[in-house]
Amino acid sequence: MTTTNAAVEAVPRELSPLERWYWIADQIAPLNVIGRVRLHGPVSPDVLRSALTALQDRHPLLRVAIEADDDDRRPRFTPVAGRPVPLDHRVLGTPGTSHDTWERIVDEELVEDRVDWRTGPLAKATVLSGDGPDGPTHDLILSLLHVVADGTTVISLLRQWAELAAGLPVEPRAVLPPAEELFPAAHRGPAGAVLAKEKTDRDEGDLARLAPRRVDADRPVPFERRRTRFLHRSLDGPALDRLAAACRARGATVHGVLAAAMVHAVAVDARVPDGTWYSIGSPVDFRGDLEPPVAPDDVGSYVATIPSFVEHAAARPLWETAREISADLRARKARGEQFSMIRQIGEAGPATVTGSMPFVRHLDEKGPINFCLSNIGRFPFPDAVGPWRASGAQFVAGLSVVGTFVGTVNSSHDQLAWNFTYAEGMVSDERAARLADRCVRTVLDLVRAAG
């Protein structure tokens, strides 16, 4: 295993407004991002532990905690020396039981397992080792605070962890400033404030005109008792290929189709009349739009959620809705609404946990988005890493107080992973499974009908 590169020194800095909001939300209820991949073949626990240490050495934000003033203000990253990422290595006792064990452990434990930001580091690792039909398997799972990670971050870190275990070179990453300091010039300073105000005015006009419906809660759950639950679904390689081909032929994106299917599933399940509007959020990756661009291998949270307003009509072809969502997102991204969204959080978001309740209550009761589709598209996770075959790379998003029903999507290893998380109680287990199944069935039916 390669360990010759020196660690990059972690530098203290204050959390940016977006990072501060995620930090506050996590204190109310856990806000984690989780990634998982399976390695097929023998690998020793010592190799995985050493590779995890080498991974931590290469990323400054894997070697920090968060501290704040006595009044909970000015939270900042502070380096923690000699504190490794915790690794829980479990050996599954019964041969052949490891296929879906990771799903149960993520659902029952990890998606709600708090990462201690006071002591750091802001990550945890789990390895589930078992025997599959073709030999040993090892599920590598990383859990990070959303403060320092998004879906791209966590899957990239999994790839780097596996590469280090295989003795492949992984270069140290530089210390980066907050994302807000890398915004394009048009979205900084007074010019950015004007664009953010224009976005706010557009959104408020749409909300007043369309009165979009939210995902209704089956029952209220106090903020501090919100618990994320998780369901795994997927499309296999042939279905994914047919979906991509049909999207190209019909002028829609895969994201547009999946988002349209989610709106359709929620609306049909709620039995709403035609003409009912929904607002579905799409977390947009803006790494490539920063100045300079930030690489996918850098640790950090580089997404902002943009709303799309979607009208439900039971008889309307889903392709029409998918094309409208696709075009709407292109237009919003071209206007830089991802940057305006972050500016809005900086201006209107809470400064402390104790002062956060009015903001959180407004989001929960009147906010424009309480369900989302976070889709990072095709992630080039290699099918072979050193001596091992890799499969099933994917990510899961915790909800805290920022959502009720969320889908996360990536395509890797000839599979589209479509994971759903929901707020337990606000969405019943039976309803969540029904919604997830309807989403997948709607897409598969659409693909079959496309020929």
C-alpha positions in Angstrom: 0.0 0.0 0.0 1.3 3.5 -0.9 1.8 5.7 2.1 4.7 7.9 1.0 2.8 11.2 0.5 2.9 13.5 3.5 -0.4 14.6 5.1 -1.7 18.0 4.1 -1.9 20.2 7.2 -5.5 21.1 8.2 -6.0 24.8 8.6 -8.5 26.3 11.1 -11.3 28.4 9.6 -14.8 29.4 10.4 -17.7 27.5 8.9 -19.3 29.1 5.9 -23.0 30.0 6.1 -24.0 26.9 4.3 -21.8 24.7 6.5 -23.1 26.4 9.6 -26.7 25.7 8.6 -25.9 22.0 8.1 -24.1 22.0 11.5 -27.1 23.5 13.2 -29.5 21.0 11.6 -27.3 18.1 12.7 -27.6 19.2 16.3 -31.4 19.1 16.1 -31.5 15.6 14.4 -28.6 13.7 12.6 -27.7 15.0 9.2 -25.3 12.4 7.7 -24.3 11.3 4.2 -23.4 7.7 3.8 -21.6 5.8 1.0 -21.3 2.1 0.4 -19.4 -0.1 -2.0 -18.7 -3.9 -2.0 -15.3 -5.4 -2.6 -15.2 -9.0 -3.8 -12.2 -11.0 -2.7 -10.0 -11.5 0.4 -8.6 -8.4 2.2 -7.3 -8.2 5.7 -8.6 -5.9 8.4 -5.1 -4.5 8.9 -5.0 -3.4 5.2 -8.3 -1.7 5.4 -7.4 0.1 8.6 -4.0 1.3 7.2 -5.7 2.4 4.0 -8.3 4.4 6.0 -5.5 6.1 7.9 -3.8 7.0 4.7 -7.1 8.3 3.3 -7.4 10.6 6.4 -3.9 11.8 5.9 -4.7 13.0 2.4 -7.8 15.1 3.3 -7.6 18.0 5.7 -11.3 18.0 6.5 -11.0 14.4 7.7 -8.8 15.6 10.4 -10.9 18.3 12.0 -13.5 18.8 14.7 -15.9 21.8 15.1 -15.8 24.2 18.1 -17.8 27.3 18.8 -17.9 30.1 21.3 -19.7 29.7 24.6 -22.9 31.3 23.1 -22.8 28.8 20.2 -21.5 31.4 17.7 -18.6 31.4 15.3 -18.4 27.7 14.7 -15.1 26.8 13.2 -13.1 23.8 12.0 -10.2 23.0 14.3 -7.5 20.4 13.6 -7.4 17.2 15.7 -4.1 15.4 15.7 -3.7 11.7 16.2 -7.4 10.9 16.2 -8.2 8.3 13.5 -11.5 7.8 11.8 -13.3 5.2 13.9 -13.6 1.8 12.1 -16.2 -0.7 13.1 -15.3 -4.0 11.4 -18.0 -6.7 11.7 -17.6 -10.3 10.5 -21.0 -11.7 9.5 -21.4 -15.1 11.0 -23.7 -17.0 8.7 -22.5 -17.6 5.1 -24.7 -16.2 2.5 -26.4 -13.6 4.8 -24.3 -10.6 3.7 -26.3 -9.7 0.5 -28.6 -7.2 2.1 -27.2 -6.9 5.6 -25.7 -3.5 4.7 -29.2 -2.2 4.0 -30.5 -3.2 7.4 -27.5 -1.8 9.2 -27.6 1.5 7.4 -31.4 1.7 8.1 -31.3 0.6 11.7 -28.0 2.2 12.8 -25.8 4.3 10.5 -28.2 6.8 9.0 -29.0 8.0 12.5 -25.6 7.4 14.1 -24.3 10.7 15.3 -20.8 11.7 14.3 -19.3 13.6 17.2 -18.3 17.0 15.8 -17.0 18.2 19.1 -14.2 15.6 19.2 -13.8 14.9 15.5 -13.0 13.6 13.1 -16.2 14.2 11.2 -16.4 10.7 9.7 -16.9 7.1 10.7 -16.3 3.9 8.8 -17.9 0.4 8.9 -16.8 -2.8 7.2 -19.1 -5.8 6.9 -17.2 -8.9 6.0 -19.0 -12.0 4.9 -19.0 -14.9 2.5 -20.9 -14.6 -0.8 -21.6 -17.2 -3.4 -18.3 -16.4 -5.2 -16.1 -16.0 -2.1 -15.4 -13.3 0.5 -17.1 -9.9 0.3 -16.5 -6.7 2.2 -19.0 -3.8 2.3 -17.0 -0.6 2.9 -19.3 2.1 4.4 -18.4 5.7 5.2 -20.6 8.1 7.2 -19.8 11.8 7.2 -21.4 14.9 8.4 -23.2 16.7 5.6 -21.2 19.8 6.8 -18.2 18.3 4.9 -19.7 15.9 2.4 -22.3 15.3 -0.3 -23.0 12.2 -2.4 -20.0 12.8 -4.8 -17.7 13.3 -1.8 -18.6 10.1 -0.1 -18.5 7.8 -3.1 -15.2 9.4 -4.2 -13.7 8.7 -0.7 -14.8 5.1 -1.0 -13.0 4.7 -4.3 -9.9 6.3 -2.8 -10.1 4.1 0.3 -10.2 1.0 -1.9 -7.4 2.3 -4.1 -5.1 2.9 -1.1 -5.9 -0.6 0.2 -4.8 -2.0 -3.2 -1.5 0.0 -3.0 -2.5 2.4 -5.7 -1.4 6.1 -5.5 -3.8 8.7 -4.2 -2.5 12.3 -4.1 -3.0 14.5 -1.0 -5.6 17.2 -1.5 -5.1 20.9 -0.8 -6.8 23.0 1.9 -9.6 24.8 0.2 -11.5 28.0 1.2 -15.2 27.9 1.7 -17.3 27.4 -1.4 -18.8 30.8 -1.1 -15.4 32.4 -1.6 -15.1 30.5 -4.9 -18.4 31.7 -6.5 -18.2 33.1 -10.0 -17.7 36.9 -10.0 -21.3 37.5 -11.1 -22.6 35.9 -7.9 -20.3 37.7 -5.5 -20.9 41.0 -3.8 -23.7 43.4 -4.8 -24.2 41.8 -8.2 -24.8 38.4 -6.5 -27.2 40.1 -4.1 -29.3 41.4 -7.0 -29.4 37.9 -8.6 -30.4 36.3 -5.2 -33.2 38.9 -4.8 -34.5 38.2 -8.2 -34.6 34.5 -7.4 -36.4 35.1 -4.2 -39.0 37.2 -6.0 -39.5 34.6 -8.7 -39.9 31.8 -6.1 -42.3 33.9 -4.0 -44.4 34.6 -7.0 -44.5 31.0 -8.0 -45.5 30.0 -4.5 -48.3 32.5 -4.4 -49.6 31.7 -7.9 -49.3 27.9 -7.8 -49.7 27.0 -4.1 -47.7 23.9 -4.5 -48.6 21.0 -2.2 -46.1 19.3 0.1 -45.6 15.7 1.0 -48.3 15.4 3.7 -47.3 14.1 7.1 -49.1 11.0 8.4 -48.5 12.4 11.8 -46.5 15.2 13.3 -43.1 14.4 14.8 -41.2 16.9 17.0 -38.0 18.2 15.4 -35.7 16.7 18.0 -37.3 13.3 17.5 -37.1 13.1 13.7 -35.5 9.9 12.6 -34.4 9.0 9.1 -35.4 5.6 7.7 -33.9 4.1 4.5 -35.1 1.9 1.6 -32.9 0.6 -1.2 -34.2 0.2 -4.8 -32.4 -0.1 -8.1 -32.6 -0.4 -11.9 -30.4 -3.1 -13.5 -28.0 -2.5 -16.4 -30.4 -3.4 -19.2 -33.2 -1.2 -17.8 -30.7 1.7 -17.2 -29.5 1.4 -20.8 -33.0 1.5 -22.2 -33.9 4.4 -20.0 -30.9 6.4 -21.1 -31.6 5.7 -24.8 -35.3 6.6 -24.4 -34.3 9.9 -22.7 -31.9 10.8 -25.6 -34.6 10.0 -28.1 -37.3 12.1 -26.4 -35.2 15.1 -25.3 -35.4 14.5 -21.6 -32.8 13.8 -18.9 -32.7 10.7 -16.7 -33.0 13.1 -13.8 -36.1 14.6 -15.3 -37.8 11.2 -15.7 -36.9 10.1 -12.1 -38.2 13.5 -10.7 -41.4 13.2 -12.7 -41.9 9.7 -11.5 -41.5 10.8 -7.9 -44.0 13.6 -8.3 -46.4 11.2 -10.0 -46.0 8.6 -7.2 -46.6 11.2 -4.4 -49.6 12.7 -6.2 -51.3 9.5 -7.1 -50.7 8.1 -3.6 -52.3 11.2 -2.1 -55.2 11.0 -4.6 -54.9 14.7 -5.4 -57.0 16.2 -8.3 -55.5 17.1 -11.6 -54.0 20.6 -11.6 -52.4 20.2 -8.2 -48.8 21.5 -8.2 -45.8 20.1 -6.3 -42.4 21.5 -5.7 -39.6 19.0 -5.9 -36.0 19.9 -5.0 -32.9 19.0 -7.0 -29.6 19.3 -5.2 -27.3 20.6 -7.9 -23.5 20.0 -7.9 -21.7 23.2 -8.5 -18.1 22.1 -8.2 -17.4 22.7 -11.9 -18.9 26.2 -11.8 -16.6 27.5 -9.1 -13.5 29.7 -9.7 -11.3 27.7 -9.8 -13.3 24.5 -10.2 -13.2 22.0 -7.3 -12.4 18.4 -8.1 -14.8 15.5 -7.2 -12.0 14.0 -5.1 -12.0 17.0 -2.7 -13.9 16.7 0.5 -16.7 19.2 1.1 -20.4 19.9 0.5 -20.9 21.4 -3.0 -24.6 21.1 -3.7 -27.5 23.5 -3.5 -31.1 22.5 -3.8 -33.1 24.1 -6.6 -36.9 23.8 -6.8 -38.9 22.8 -9.8 -42.7 23.4 -9.8 -44.5 20.4 -11.4 -48.2 20.2 -12.2 -49.9 16.8 -11.7 -52.3 15.5 -14.4 -53.0 11.8 -14.2 -53.5 11.4 -18.0 -50.6 13.5 -19.1 -47.6 11.6 -20.6 -44.8 11.4 -18.2 -42.3 12.3 -20.9 -43.8 15.8 -21.2 -43.4 16.4 -17.4 -39.8 15.0 -17.6 -38.9 17.3 -20.5 -40.3 20.3 -18.6 -38.3 19.4 -15.4 -35.2 18.9 -17.5 -35.6 22.3 -19.3 -36.5 24.1 -16.0 -33.3 22.8 -14.3 -31.1 23.8 -17.2 -32.6 27.3 -17.1 -32.2 27.7 -13.3 -28.6 26.4 -13.4 -27.8 28.8 -16.3 -29.1 31.7 -14.1 -26.9 30.5 -11.3 -29.7 29.8 -8.9 -27.6 27.3 -7.0 -25.4 30.2 -5.9 -28.4 32.4 -5.1 -29.9 29.6 -3.0 -26.7 29.5 -0.8 -26.7 33.3 -0.5 -30.3 33.1 0.7 -29.3 30.7 3.4 -26.5 32.9 4.5 -28.8 35.9 4.7 -31.9 34.3 6.2 -30.5 31.2 8.0 -30.0 30.9 11.7 -26.8 31.9 13.4 -27.1 29.6 16.4 -28.9 26.4 17.4 -30.9 28.2 20.1 -32.1 30.8 17.6 -32.9 28.3 14.8 -36.4 27.3 15.7 -38.3 30.0 13.8 -36.3 29.2 10.6 -36.7 25.5 11.1 -40.4 25.8 11.8 -40.9 28.0 8.7 -39.1 25.4 6.5 -41.2 22.6 8.0 -44.6 24.3 7.7 -44.3 26.7 4.7 -41.0 26.0 3.0 -41.3 25.3 -0.8 -39.5 21.9 -0.7 -39.9 18.9 1.6 -39.1 16.2 -1.0 -36.1 16.0 -3.2 -34.2 14.0 -5.8 -30.4 14.1 -5.4 -28.9 12.6 -8.5 -25.2 12.7 -9.1 -25.5 10.8 -12.4 -23.0 8.4 -13.7 -20.1 8.1 -11.2 -17.0 6.4 -12.7 -16.3 3.9 -9.9 -14.0 1.3 -11.5 -15.4 -2.3 -11.7 -12.0 -3.6 -10.5 -9.7 -2.0 -7.9 -6.4 -3.8 -7.6 -7.2 -7.5 -7.0 -10.9 -6.9 -6.2 -14.1 -6.6 -8.1 -16.1 -3.7 -7.0 -19.9 -3.4 -7.1 -22.9 -1.5 -5.7 -21.3 1.9 -5.1 -24.0 4.3 -3.9 -25.0 6.9 -1.3 -27.7 7.6 1.2 -28.8 11.0 2.6 -30.0 11.6 6.1 -32.8 14.0 6.5 -32.6 15.8 9.9 -35.2 18.5 9.7 -34.6 19.4 6.0 -36.9 16.9 4.3 -39.7 14.3 4.5 -39.2 12.0 1.5 -36.0 12.1 -0.5 -34.4 10.0 -3.3 -30.7 9.7 -3.9 -29.4 8.3 -7.2 -26.2 7.4 -8.9 -25.3 5.1 -11.8 -22.2 2.9 -11.2 -21.2 -0.7 -11.9 -23.9 -1.1 -14.6 -26.7 -0.3 -12.1 -28.8 2.7 -11.1 -29.0 2.8 -7.4 -32.2 4.6 -6.2 -32.2 5.0 -2.5 -35.1 6.5 -0.5 -35.0 8.1 2.9 -38.1 9.3 4.8 -38.9 10.8 8.2 -40.2 8.0 10.3 -43.7 8.6 11.5 -44.3 11.5 9.2 -44.3 8.9 6.5 -45.3 5.5 7.6 -43.1 2.5 6.7 -45.9 1.1 4.6 -46.4 4.4 2.7 -42.7 4.8 2.2 -42.4 1.4 0.6 -45.5 2.0 -1.5 -44.0 5.3 -2.8 -40.6 3.8 -3.5 -42.1 0.9 -5.4 -44.4 3.1 -7.4 -41.5 5.3 -8.4 -39.5 2.4 -9.7 -42.6 0.8 -11.4 -43.5 4.0 -13.1 -40.0 4.3 -14.6 -39.9 0.7 -15.7 -43.3 0.9 -17.3 -42.2 4.0 -19.1 -39.1 2.3 -20.4 -41.1 -0.8 -21.6 -43.6 1.4 -23.4 -40.8 3.3 -25.1 -39.7 0.0 -26.8 
